[in-house]
Amino acid sequence: MTIAPQNTAVSLTISMDNSQSVNQVLWLPVRLGTAFLRRLWWHTKGYGIIFSIMFLTLMSLIFLSIHWSYRKLLIVPTPQDELDLESSK
């Protein structure tokens, strides 16, 4: 016995709204930007403390170097130095 092939092909009409695909392409940079900013914000919370400590350390070293250089440039005798010079005579 042979089975006769049946023609079961039904025509389906598929319609896509092209505005959705264009809309997704237009919003892609915005979504990538927000993902980047969220990732950056997450990392800054973790590294913010480390960077702030490094910044404070750097500022204090700059202050100390300026302070020491001015002390060496402007040698001002203190009253204790004058007393030591007089007592050695």
C-alpha positions, 0 to 999 in steps of 0.5 A: 500500500502506498500512502498518497502524499498530502499537500499540508503546506499552509501559507503563513504570512509573517509580518514584522514591524520594522520600527521595533528593530530600528528602535532597538538599534537606536537604543543600543548605545544608550543601553551600552552607556548605562551598562558602562556607567553601572560597571564604573560606579560599582568599581569606584565604590570599591576603589574609592577608599584606596584612591582617597587614601593614596590622594591624602598620602600624596598631598601630605608628602607634597606639603611636607616637601614644601615645608622642608624646602622652605625651612632649608631656604629660610634658615631663621635662628630660633631663640634656642639656637641663640642660647646655645651659641651664647652658652658655648662662649 
